[in-house]
C-alpha cells in the first residue's frame, strides 16, 4: 500500500480517528480526580449512539479495496500504553461494545526506559525550589501556577532535541528540581501482562516506536531501528501481527520524508500522526491525521471541528443503528 496508490483514487469519504493518552490524571496529564472516568464513559456513549466505530484494520481493508467506509466512521486509538487503559478504558469500551487500537512503546512496557515527560512533570509538581535557572534564564517557581507555566514553556525546546540530548537535559532538570529523588513512573504504564490483556480483550495493538523517540530528530539508521525493533518486539511479546504505527508526538515537525519511507519499509500498513484533521483517501497512508482529545473533551464539538476542517458535515442528531467491530 503506497502513497501514490492512495493519491490515484478519488476520495469518496473520510475517517475521523480519535486519540487519547490517559483517563486518570498523571503529573504530565493532570485533571480533576474522577472527572476523567465519567467523561470518558460519556464520550463512548455518544460515539456508540451517533457514529459508526470500526477497527483501524477494518478501515484500512475498506480503503485498500476501494470500498466505502460506513457513514460517520470513527476509529478509536490510545497512545503510550498508560495502565489505566486496562483498568478503565477496556471495561468502558466493552460496556459500549466498541473496538480500539492501542499504540505501545516496548521500552516502557518492559521497563527499560522511563517516560521523561512524566518524570519532568512530577519533578515540577514536587519541587520545593522557589526558582529555577535554566539555559541562562531565571524562572519563578513560587506558586503551583508558576511551576506549571515554566514546565509548559520548557516542553517545546526539549522536544526539539534528539533522544540522547533530551534525556540528559531532563536528568539535569529533575536533579535541579528534586535532587536525589527519582520518582518512579512504572505505576503509570502497562507491563507485558497488561499489554497481552489488551489483545485478549479483542483490541488491536500498534507500535509507538521502541523508545518513544521523536523520529525526525534522529538519523535515518536510528529511525529505522526504532520502527523495526518496536514492531518485532511487540509481535514477539504479544503473539499478534503489528502493522500500524503512531509517530511519537506526531506533529508535522516530528516526522519527515525519511520517516514515511522507513515506516513503509518496516512493513507497516499505515502510520498515524497527531496533525489535526481527517484521514482521507487521497492522503498518504503514512500520514493519517487524528484528533487528540482528553477524557473530558466534548466529543460532538471535536467531530464538528474535524469535519469542518474538511468542509464535510459529520455529527448528526440521528443515532446510528450500531457500531461495527
C-alpha positions in Angstrom: 0.0 0.0 0.0 1.9 3.1 -1.2 1.0 6.7 -1.0 0.9 7.1 -4.8 -1.7 4.4 -4.9 -3.9 6.4 -2.5 -3.5 9.6 -4.4 -4.7 8.0 -7.7 -8.0 7.2 -6.1 -10.9 9.6 -6.0 -11.9 10.4 -2.4 -15.3 9.0 -1.6 -15.4 9.5 2.2 -13.4 10.4 5.2 -12.5 8.9 8.5 -12.3 10.5 11.9 -9.6 9.0 14.1 -9.6 10.0 17.8 -6.6 9.7 20.0 -6.5 9.6 23.8 -3.4 9.3 26.1 -4.8 8.7 29.6 -8.1 8.7 31.6 -7.0 9.1 35.2 -4.7 12.1 35.9 -0.9 11.8 35.9 1.7 14.5 36.5 2.0 15.1 32.8 -1.8 15.0 32.1 -3.4 16.5 35.2 -7.2 16.5 35.6 -9.7 16.7 38.5 -9.9 13.3 40.2 -12.8 11.2 38.9 -13.8 13.5 36.1 -11.8 11.6 33.5 -13.6 8.3 34.0 -17.1 9.8 33.9 -16.2 11.9 30.9 -14.7 9.0 29.0 -17.7 6.8 29.6 -19.9 9.6 28.3 -17.8 10.1 25.3 -18.1 6.4 24.4 -21.9 6.5 24.9 -22.1 9.4 22.4 -19.8 7.7 19.9 -21.7 4.4 20.1 -25.0 6.2 19.6 -24.2 8.7 16.9 -21.3 7.3 14.9 -20.1 4.0 13.5 -16.9 3.0 15.3 -14.8 0.5 13.4 -11.5 -1.2 13.9 -8.4 0.5 12.3 -7.7 -2.7 10.4 -11.3 -2.7 9.1 -10.9 0.9 7.9 -7.6 0.0 6.1 -9.2 -3.0 4.5 -12.1 -1.0 3.1 -9.7 1.8 1.8 -7.3 -0.7 0.2 -10.2 -2.4 -1.6 -11.8 0.8 -2.8 -14.9 0.1 -0.7 -16.8 2.9 1.0 -16.5 3.5 4.7 -19.7 3.3 6.8 -21.5 6.6 7.5 -19.8 8.7 10.2 -16.9 6.2 10.5 -14.7 6.7 13.6 -11.6 4.8 14.8 -10.5 5.0 18.4 -6.8 5.0 19.3 -4.8 5.3 22.5 -1.1 6.3 22.7 1.7 5.4 25.1 0.2 2.5 27.0 -0.9 4.0 30.3 -2.0 1.5 32.8 -5.5 3.0 33.1 -6.1 1.8 29.5 -6.5 -1.7 31.0 -8.1 -0.7 34.3 -10.6 1.9 32.9 -10.6 2.1 29.1 -11.0 -1.6 28.3 -14.0 -2.1 30.7 -15.7 1.1 29.3 -15.1 0.0 25.7 -16.5 -3.4 26.5 -19.6 -1.9 28.0 -20.1 0.3 25.0 -19.3 -2.5 22.6 -16.5 -0.6 20.8 -13.1 -1.7 19.5 -9.9 0.3 19.7 -6.2 0.3 18.8 -3.5 0.8 21.5 -0.1 2.1 20.4 2.6 0.8 22.7 6.2 1.6 23.4 8.2 -1.7 24.1 10.8 0.2 26.1 8.1 1.4 28.5 6.3 -2.0 28.6 9.5 -3.8 29.5 10.6 -1.1 32.0 13.9 -0.5 30.1 13.2 3.2 29.8 11.4 5.9 31.7 8.8 8.3 30.5 10.8 11.5 30.5 7.6 13.7 30.2 6.2 12.1 33.4 9.5 12.4 35.3 9.7 16.1 34.4 6.1 16.9 35.3 6.5 15.1 38.6 9.6 17.0 39.4 7.9 20.3 38.9 4.9 19.1 41.0 7.1 18.1 43.9 9.9 20.7 43.9 10.5 22.9 46.9 12.7 25.2 44.9 11.5 28.8 44.7 13.2 29.4 41.4 15.0 27.6 38.5 17.8 28.9 36.4 17.9 27.1 33.1 19.8 28.0 29.9 20.7 31.3 31.4 17.1 32.3 32.2 15.7 32.6 35.7 12.2 31.2 36.2 10.0 31.8 39.2 8.6 28.7 40.9 6.8 30.3 43.8 3.3 29.0 43.1 1.8 25.9 41.5 0.6 28.0 38.6 4.1 29.4 38.0 5.6 25.9 38.2 3.1 24.6 35.6 3.8 27.6 33.3 7.6 27.0 33.4 7.1 23.3 32.8 5.0 24.1 29.8 7.5 26.6 28.4 10.3 24.1 28.6 8.5 21.3 26.9 8.7 22.6 23.3 12.5 23.2 23.3 13.1 19.8 24.9 11.0 18.1 22.2 13.3 19.7 19.6 16.3 17.8 20.9 17.4 14.3 19.9 16.7 11.5 22.3 20.1 11.4 23.9 20.3 15.2 24.4 16.8 15.3 25.8 17.4 12.5 28.2 20.5 14.4 29.5 18.6 17.7 29.8 15.7 16.1 31.6 18.1 14.4 34.1 19.7 17.8 34.8 16.4 19.5 35.2 15.0 16.8 37.6 18.2 17.0 39.7 17.8 20.7 40.0 14.2 20.5 40.9 14.2 17.4 43.2 17.8 16.4 43.9 18.2 12.7 44.7 14.5 12.0 44.4 13.9 9.9 41.2 10.2 9.4 41.0 9.1 6.0 39.6 6.9 6.1 36.6 6.2 2.4 36.5 2.8 2.7 38.1 1.6 4.6 35.2 2.3 2.2 32.3 1.3 -1.3 31.3 3.7 -4.2 31.6 3.7 -7.2 29.2 0.9 -8.9 31.1 -1.2 -5.8 30.8 -0.4 -5.5 27.1 -1.4 -9.1 26.5 -4.7 -8.4 28.3 -5.5 -5.7 25.7 -5.1 -8.3 23.0 -7.2 -10.9 25.0 -9.9 -8.3 25.3 -10.1 -8.2 21.5 -8.4 -4.9 20.8 -5.6 -4.2 18.3 -2.1 -3.1 19.1 0.2 -0.9 17.1 3.8 0.4 17.5 4.7 3.8 19.1 8.4 3.4 18.4 10.8 1.4 20.6 11.8 4.2 23.0 9.2 7.0 22.3 11.8 9.0 20.3 10.7 11.9 18.2 11.7 10.4 14.9 12.6 13.5 12.8 15.2 14.4 15.4 17.1 11.2 14.8 19.3 9.9 12.0 17.9 7.5 9.3 19.6 4.5 10.9 18.1 5.3 14.3 14.7 5.9 12.9 14.9 2.6 11.0 15.8 0.7 14.2 13.1 2.4 16.3 10.4 1.4 13.7 11.6 -2.1 13.0 12.6 -3.1 16.5 9.4 -1.9 18.1 7.3 -3.9 15.6 9.4 -7.0 16.1 9.3 -6.9 19.9 5.6 -6.3 20.1 4.9 -9.1 17.7 7.1 -11.5 19.7 5.8 -10.4 23.1 2.1 -10.4 22.2 1.9 -13.1 19.5 -0.1 -10.9 17.1 0.7 -9.1 13.9 1.6 -5.5 14.4 1.3 -3.5 11.2 0.3 0.0 12.3 2.4 2.7 13.9 1.7 6.1 15.5 4.6 8.6 15.4 5.6 9.8 18.9 4.4 13.3 19.5 3.3 13.1 15.9 3.1 16.8 14.7 4.2 17.8 11.3 7.6 18.6 12.7 8.0 15.2 14.4 8.4 13.0 11.2 9.9 13.6 7.8 10.1 12.1 4.3 12.7 9.6 5.6 10.3 8.5 8.4 7.5 7.9 5.8 9.8 5.8 3.7 11.2 3.8 6.6 7.7 3.1 8.1 6.7 1.6 4.8 9.9 -0.4 4.5 9.4 -1.7 8.1 6.2 -3.4 7.0 3.6 -1.0 8.4 0.3 -0.6 6.6 -0.2 2.9 7.8 1.2 5.5 10.2 -0.8 7.9 12.3 0.1 11.4 13.2 -1.3 14.0 15.6 -1.9 16.5 12.9 -5.4 17.8 13.2 -7.9 16.7 10.6 -9.5 13.7 8.9 -7.9 10.7 7.4 -8.7 10.9 3.7 -8.3 8.5 0.8 -6.2 11.0 -1.2 -3.6 11.4 1.6 -0.6 9.2 2.2 -1.5 6.2 4.5 1.8 7.1 6.3 0.4 10.5 7.3 -3.0 9.7 8.6 -4.4 12.6 10.7 -6.1 12.3 14.1 -7.9 14.4 16.6 -6.2 14.3 20.0 -8.7 14.6 22.9 -8.8 14.2 26.6 -11.4 12.2 28.6 -13.5 15.3 29.3 -13.4 16.8 25.8 -16.8 17.5 24.3 -17.0 14.9 21.5 -19.6 16.5 19.4 -17.5 19.6 19.2 -14.5 17.6 18.3 -16.4 15.8 15.5 -17.8 19.1 14.2 -14.3 20.7 14.3 -12.7 17.8 12.4 -15.3 17.7 9.7 -15.5 21.5 9.4 -11.8 21.4 8.5 -12.7 19.1 5.6 -15.9 21.1 4.8 -18.0 18.0 5.4 -20.9 17.5 7.8 -20.3 14.7 10.2 -22.1 15.0 13.5 -25.8 14.3 13.2 -28.6 14.3 15.7 -29.9 10.9 14.5 -28.4 7.9 16.2 -26.6 5.2 14.2 -28.2 1.7 14.4 -25.0 0.1 15.8 -21.2 0.2 15.8 -19.2 -2.3 13.8 -16.5 -4.4 15.4 
